[in-house]
Amino acid sequence: MAEVRRAYGAAWWHLALLVGCFAVTGWIALRLAGEPTAGRMLLWFVGAVVAHDLVLFPAYATLDRLLRRAGPSARNHVRVPAYGAALLFGLFLPGVLGLGDGTYSAATGLTPEPLLGRWLVLSAVLFAVSGLLYAVRRLRHRGR
């Protein structure tokens, strides 16, 4: 086992887990290869990877560095609602941006117009609650 660790650079179970992940990924790729929309799915996947790695990651890493100056407590009170808002945005992206009107309407019988406003309100509530918690924590700390 020491030889595997020295040659691979990590524990044997890490290598086994990685091989298992590649096996599952290969199985999924084989299953999707016969789909008529496989090319579009691959294009969207590659586009999402490029957009995240070249645009989004540098942007939020830079913002996190700027927040680091405010201290760890304040940084976490901005991070949590920002992650929540980003997760909700990604989850409801077509509706928030007004894309796929026909699909959404056919599936639900509703229009996607209120989704942007609802996402903005929910994001504002997340930041407001986090700001309120931060203010309460600061006041408690100041009182001691």
Accessible surface in RSA format (square Angstrom, percent):
REM  Atomic radii and reference values for relative SASA: ProtOr
REM  Chains: A
REM  Algorithm: Lee & Richards
REM  Probe-radius: 1.40
REM  Slices: 20
REM RES _ NUM      All-atoms   Total-Side   Main-Chain    Non-polar    All polar
REM                ABS   REL    ABS   REL    ABS   REL    ABS   REL    ABS   REL
RES MET A   1   160.41  83.1 120.42  79.7  40.00  95.2 120.38 102.3  40.04  53.0
RES ALA A   2    71.58  65.8  58.86  90.8  12.72  28.9  64.91  91.4   6.67  17.7
RES GLU A   3   130.09  74.7 126.42  95.6   3.67   8.7  40.69  78.7  89.40  73.0
RES VAL A   4    58.00  38.2  54.63  49.5   3.37   8.1  57.89  50.3   0.11   0.3
RES ARG A   5   136.10  57.1 134.16  68.4   1.94   4.6  44.67  61.1  91.43  55.4
RES ARG A   6   178.63  75.0 149.07  76.0  29.56  70.4  79.13 108.1  99.50  60.3
RES ALA A   7    95.19  87.5  52.38  80.8  42.80  97.4  63.64  89.6  31.55  83.6
RES TYR A   8    73.73  34.4  45.79  26.1  27.94  72.7  47.36  35.6  26.36  32.5
RES GLY A   9    62.25  76.8   0.00   N/A  62.25  76.8  29.95  82.2  32.30  72.3
RES ALA A  10    26.22  24.1  24.15  37.3   2.07   4.7  26.22  36.9   0.00   0.0
RES ALA A  11    17.77  16.3  13.69  21.1   4.08   9.3  15.78  22.2   2.00   5.3
RES TRP A  12   138.48  55.6 134.06  64.9   4.41  10.4 113.49  60.5  24.99  40.5
RES TRP A  13   143.33  57.5 141.21  68.3   2.12   5.0 124.16  66.2  19.17  31.1
RES HIS A  14    75.05  41.0  74.49  51.8   0.56   1.4  43.65  45.0  31.40  36.5
RES LEU A  15    64.87  36.1  64.87  46.4   0.00   0.0  64.87  45.6   0.00   0.0
RES ALA A  16    55.22  50.8  39.35  60.7  15.87  36.1  46.56  65.6   8.66  23.0
RES LEU A  17   113.20  63.0 107.49  76.9   5.71  14.4 112.52  79.0   0.68   1.8
RES LEU A  18    70.35  39.2  68.30  48.9   2.05   5.2  69.92  49.1   0.43   1.2
RES VAL A  19    89.47  58.9  87.97  79.6   1.50   3.6  88.72  77.1   0.75   2.0
RES GLY A  20    32.87  40.5   0.00   N/A  32.87  40.5  32.38  88.9   0.49   1.1
RES CYS A  21    68.26  51.6  61.91  69.0   6.35  14.9  22.52  57.0  45.74  49.3
RES PHE A  22   133.91  67.0 126.28  78.2   7.63  19.9 126.61  76.8   7.30  20.9
RES ALA A  23    64.56  59.4  45.65  70.4  18.90  43.0  58.10  81.8   6.46  17.1
RES VAL A  24    86.90  57.2  85.02  77.0   1.89   4.5  86.87  75.5   0.03   0.1
RES THR A  25    83.39  59.3  81.66  82.8   1.74   4.1  59.28  79.6  24.12  36.5
RES GLY A  26    31.98  39.4   0.00   N/A  31.98  39.4  31.13  85.4   0.85   1.9
RES TRP A  27   147.35  59.1 143.58  69.5   3.77   8.9 124.95  66.6  22.40  36.3
RES ILE A  28    79.68  45.3  79.34  59.1   0.34   0.8  79.68  57.4   0.00   0.0
RES ALA A  29    58.11  53.4  46.96  72.5  11.14  25.4  53.05  74.7   5.06  13.4
RES LEU A  30   141.18  78.6 125.91  90.1  15.27  38.4 126.26  88.7  14.92  40.1
RES ARG A  31   160.44  67.4 139.92  71.3  20.52  48.9  36.72  50.2 123.71  75.0
RES LEU A  32    69.83  38.9  69.83  50.0   0.00   0.0  69.83  49.0   0.00   0.0
RES ALA A  33    73.81  67.9  42.51  65.6  31.31  71.2  50.59  71.2  23.22  61.5
RES GLY A  34    71.99  88.8   0.00   N/A  71.99  88.8  42.68 117.1  29.31  65.6
RES GLU A  35    84.04  48.2  75.78  57.3   8.26  19.7   6.71  13.0  77.33  63.1
RES PRO A  36   130.97  95.5  88.93  81.1  42.04 152.8 101.61  83.9  29.36 182.5
RES THR A  37    63.08  44.9  61.57  62.4   1.52   3.6  50.90  68.4  12.19  18.4
RES ALA A  38    23.96  22.0  20.05  30.9   3.92   8.9  20.77  29.3   3.19   8.4
RES GLY A  39    52.66  64.9   0.00   N/A  52.66  64.9  40.25 110.4  12.42  27.8
RES ARG A  40   164.05  68.9 161.25  82.2   2.80   6.7  59.47  81.3 104.58  63.4
RES MET A  41    76.71  39.7  68.96  45.6   7.75  18.4  45.13  38.4  31.58  41.8
RES LEU A  42   115.74  64.5 111.47  79.7   4.27  10.7 115.11  80.8   0.63   1.7
RES LEU A  43   128.94  71.8 123.96  88.7   4.98  12.5 127.08  89.2   1.86   5.0
RES TRP A  44   178.03  71.4 173.90  84.2   4.13   9.7 160.52  85.6  17.51  28.4
RES PHE A  45   134.31  67.2 128.98  79.9   5.34  13.9 133.85  81.2   0.46   1.3
RES VAL A  46    72.54  47.7  71.73  64.9   0.80   1.9  72.54  63.0   0.00   0.0
RES GLY A  47    36.49  45.0   0.00   N/A  36.49  45.0  32.46  89.1   4.03   9.0
RES ALA A  48    59.80  55.0  47.24  72.9  12.56  28.6  55.10  77.6   4.70  12.4
RES VAL A  49    65.39  43.0  60.91  55.1   4.49  10.8  65.33  56.8   0.06   0.2
RES VAL A  50    72.83  47.9  71.21  64.5   1.62   3.9  72.83  63.3   0.00   0.0
RES ALA A  51    45.01  41.4  42.05  64.9   2.95   6.7  45.01  63.4   0.00   0.0
RES HIS A  52    70.32  38.4  70.19  48.8   0.13   0.3  55.65  57.3  14.68  17.1
RES ASP A  53    77.32  54.2  65.48  65.2  11.84  28.0  22.64  53.3  54.68  54.5
RES LEU A  54   127.83  71.2 107.00  76.6  20.82  52.3 107.90  75.8  19.93  53.6
RES VAL A  55    95.15  62.6  88.79  80.4   6.36  15.3  92.07  80.0   3.08   8.4
RES LEU A  56    94.94  52.9  94.73  67.8   0.21   0.5  94.73  66.5   0.21   0.6
RES PHE A  57   105.28  52.7 105.28  65.2   0.00   0.0 105.28  63.8   0.00   0.0
RES PRO A  58    59.80  43.6  53.77  49.0   6.03  21.9  59.47  49.1   0.33   2.0
RES ALA A  59    51.27  47.1  39.96  61.7  11.31  25.7  49.83  70.2   1.44   3.8
RES TYR A  60    92.53  43.2  90.11  51.3   2.42   6.3  74.11  55.7  18.41  22.7
RES ALA A  61    35.43  32.6  29.15  45.0   6.29  14.3  34.51  48.6   0.93   2.5
RES THR A  62    79.51  56.5  75.56  76.6   3.95   9.4  55.34  74.3  24.17  36.5
RES LEU A  63   107.73  60.0 107.51  76.9   0.22   0.5 107.51  75.5   0.22   0.6
RES ASP A  64    29.11  20.4  27.65  27.5   1.45   3.4  15.76  37.1  13.34  13.3
RES ARG A  65   167.47  70.3 161.89  82.5   5.59  13.3  47.36  64.7 120.12  72.8
RES LEU A  66    96.53  53.8  85.82  61.4  10.71  26.9  86.17  60.5  10.36  27.9
RES LEU A  67    44.25  24.6  43.40  31.1   0.85   2.1  44.24  31.1   0.01   0.0
RES ARG A  68   130.76  54.9 119.48  60.9  11.28  26.9  47.89  65.4  82.87  50.2
RES ARG A  69   203.15  85.3 164.65  83.9  38.50  91.7  69.32  94.7 133.83  81.1
RES ALA A  70    62.95  57.9  29.28  45.2  33.67  76.6  41.47  58.4  21.48  56.9
RES GLY A  71    20.76  25.6   0.00   N/A  20.76  25.6  20.76  57.0   0.00   0.0
RES PRO A  72    93.82  68.4  93.46  85.2   0.36   1.3  93.58  77.3   0.24   1.5
RES SER A  73    40.95  34.6  34.56  46.1   6.39  14.7  37.12  79.0   3.83   5.4
RES ALA A  74    16.45  15.1  14.63  22.6   1.82   4.1  15.37  21.7   1.07   2.8
RES ARG A  75    38.77  16.3  38.77  19.8   0.00   0.0   0.00   0.0  38.77  23.5
RES ASN A  76    69.08  47.6  67.82  65.5   1.26   3.0  17.36  41.8  51.71  50.0
RES HIS A  77    28.06  15.3  22.42  15.6   5.64  14.4  19.43  20.0   8.62  10.0
RES VAL A  78    55.33  36.4  55.30  50.1   0.03   0.1  55.33  48.1   0.00   0.0
RES ARG A  79    70.38  29.5  68.03  34.7   2.35   5.6  15.52  21.2  54.86  33.2
RES VAL A  80   105.06  69.1 100.89  91.3   4.17  10.1 102.13  88.7   2.93   8.0
RES PRO A  81     2.92   2.1   1.45   1.3   1.47   5.3   2.92   2.4   0.00   0.0
RES ALA A  82    36.86  33.9  31.40  48.5   5.47  12.4  33.47  47.1   3.39   9.0
RES TYR A  83   130.17  60.8 126.14  71.8   4.03  10.5  97.18  73.0  32.99  40.7
RES GLY A  84    23.15  28.5   0.00   N/A  23.15  28.5  22.15  60.8   0.99   2.2
RES ALA A  85     9.40   8.6   9.40  14.5   0.00   0.0   9.40  13.2   0.00   0.0
RES ALA A  86    62.30  57.3  47.78  73.7  14.52  33.0  54.63  76.9   7.67  20.3
RES LEU A  87   130.53  72.7 123.96  88.7   6.57  16.5 129.88  91.2   0.65   1.8
RES LEU A  88    40.91  22.8  40.91  29.3   0.00   0.0  40.91  28.7   0.00   0.0
RES PHE A  89    62.51  31.3  62.51  38.7   0.00   0.0  62.51  37.9   0.00   0.0
RES GLY A  90    48.54  59.9   0.00   N/A  48.54  59.9  30.19  82.9  18.35  41.1
RES LEU A  91   120.48  67.1  94.65  67.7  25.83  64.9 100.13  70.3  20.35  54.8
RES PHE A  92    96.75  48.4  92.96  57.6   3.79   9.9  96.75  58.7   0.00   0.0
RES LEU A  93    62.08  34.6  62.08  44.4   0.00   0.0  62.08  43.6   0.00   0.0
RES PRO A  94    71.78  52.3  71.70  65.4   0.08   0.3  71.78  59.3   0.00   0.0
RES GLY A  95     8.93  11.0   0.00   N/A   8.93  11.0   3.77  10.3   5.17  11.6
RES VAL A  96     6.54   4.3   1.17   1.1   5.37  12.9   1.17   1.0   5.37  14.6
RES LEU A  97    99.52  55.4  70.96  50.8  28.56  71.8  75.86  53.3  23.66  63.7
RES GLY A  98    38.78  47.8   0.00   N/A  38.78  47.8  22.78  62.5  16.00  35.8
RES LEU A  99   102.96  57.3  99.24  71.0   3.72   9.3 101.47  71.3   1.48   4.0
RES GLY A 100    42.00  51.8   0.00   N/A  42.00  51.8  29.03  79.7  12.97  29.1
RES ASP A 101    74.24  52.0  69.88  69.6   4.36  10.3  28.40  66.8  45.84  45.7
RES GLY A 102    55.11  68.0   0.00   N/A  55.11  68.0  42.74 117.3  12.37  27.7
RES THR A 103   106.67  75.9  97.06  98.4   9.61  22.9  70.14  94.2  36.53  55.2
RES TYR A 104    64.02  29.9  59.44  33.8   4.59  11.9  46.42  34.9  17.61  21.7
RES SER A 105    39.66  33.5  33.91  45.3   5.75  13.2  28.14  59.9  11.52  16.1
RES ALA A 106    92.05  84.6  49.57  76.5  42.48  96.6  62.23  87.6  29.81  79.0
RES ALA A 107    86.24  79.3  43.30  66.8  42.93  97.7  54.17  76.3  32.06  84.9
RES THR A 108    69.57  49.5  37.80  38.3  31.77  75.7  46.77  62.8  22.80  34.5
RES GLY A 109    67.28  83.0   0.00   N/A  67.28  83.0  35.10  96.3  32.18  72.1
RES LEU A 110   108.97  60.7 105.11  75.2   3.85   9.7 108.97  76.5   0.00   0.0
RES THR A 111    74.92  53.3  68.76  69.7   6.16  14.7  53.49  71.8  21.43  32.4
RES PRO A 112     6.39   4.7   5.08   4.6   1.31   4.8   5.17   4.3   1.23   7.6
RES GLU A 113   133.90  76.9 111.18  84.1  22.72  54.1  66.34 128.3  67.56  55.2
RES PRO A 114    55.87  40.7  44.29  40.4  11.57  42.1  55.15  45.5   0.72   4.5
RES LEU A 115    26.59  14.8  25.07  17.9   1.52   3.8  25.07  17.6   1.52   4.1
RES LEU A 116    81.70  45.5  81.70  58.5   0.00   0.0  81.70  57.4   0.00   0.0
RES GLY A 117    35.23  43.4   0.00   N/A  35.23  43.4  32.39  88.9   2.84   6.4
RES ARG A 118   150.40  63.1 142.91  72.8   7.49  17.8  56.90  77.8  93.49  56.7
RES TRP A 119    52.78  21.2  47.86  23.2   4.92  11.6  52.13  27.8   0.65   1.1
RES LEU A 120    94.09  52.4  89.86  64.3   4.23  10.6  90.12  63.3   3.97  10.7
RES VAL A 121    98.15  64.6  95.59  86.5   2.57   6.2  98.09  85.2   0.07   0.2
RES LEU A 122    79.75  44.4  78.58  56.2   1.17   2.9  79.63  55.9   0.12   0.3
RES SER A 123    11.68   9.9  11.68  15.6   0.00   0.0  11.68  24.9   0.00   0.0
RES ALA A 124    60.16  55.3  48.68  75.1  11.48  26.1  56.79  80.0   3.37   8.9
RES VAL A 125    73.36  48.3  71.88  65.1   1.49   3.6  73.32  63.7   0.05   0.1
RES LEU A 126    58.76  32.7  55.62  39.8   3.15   7.9  55.98  39.3   2.79   7.5
RES PHE A 127    84.93  42.5  77.78  48.2   7.15  18.6  78.04  47.3   6.90  19.7
RES ALA A 128    66.19  60.9  49.05  75.7  17.14  39.0  60.86  85.7   5.33  14.1
RES VAL A 129    78.80  51.8  77.84  70.5   0.96   2.3  78.76  68.4   0.03   0.1
RES SER A 130    11.26   9.5   9.49  12.7   1.77   4.1   9.09  19.4   2.17   3.0
RES GLY A 131    37.24  45.9   0.00   N/A  37.24  45.9  32.06  88.0   5.18  11.6
RES LEU A 132   119.12  66.3 113.83  81.4   5.29  13.3 117.25  82.3   1.87   5.0
RES LEU A 133    96.60  53.8  96.56  69.1   0.05   0.1  96.56  67.8   0.05   0.1
RES TYR A 134    59.24  27.7  59.24  33.7   0.00   0.0  42.83  32.2  16.41  20.2
RES ALA A 135    45.47  41.8  40.71  62.8   4.76  10.8  45.33  63.8   0.13   0.4
RES VAL A 136    59.40  39.1  58.59  53.0   0.81   2.0  59.29  51.5   0.11   0.3
RES ARG A 137   133.17  55.9 126.98  64.7   6.20  14.8  41.28  56.4  91.90  55.7
RES ARG A 138   115.54  48.5 113.10  57.7   2.44   5.8  20.41  27.9  95.13  57.7
RES LEU A 139   117.16  65.3 108.91  77.9   8.25  20.8 109.24  76.7   7.93  21.3
RES ARG A 140   165.60  69.5 155.45  79.2  10.15  24.2  46.85  64.0 118.75  72.0
RES HIS A 141   133.08  72.7 124.84  86.8   8.24  21.1  80.40  82.9  52.68  61.3
RES ARG A 142   177.95  74.7 150.34  76.6  27.61  65.7  65.35  89.3 112.60  68.2
RES GLY A 143    70.70  87.2   0.00   N/A  70.70  87.2  36.73 100.8  33.97  76.1
RES ARG A 144   229.64  96.4 166.03  84.6  63.61 151.5  81.88 111.9 147.77  89.6
END  Absolute sums over single chains surface
CHAIN  1 A    11694.5       9849.3       1845.2       8614.9       3079.5
END  Absolute sums over all chains
TOTAL         11694.5       9849.3       1845.2       8614.9       3079.5
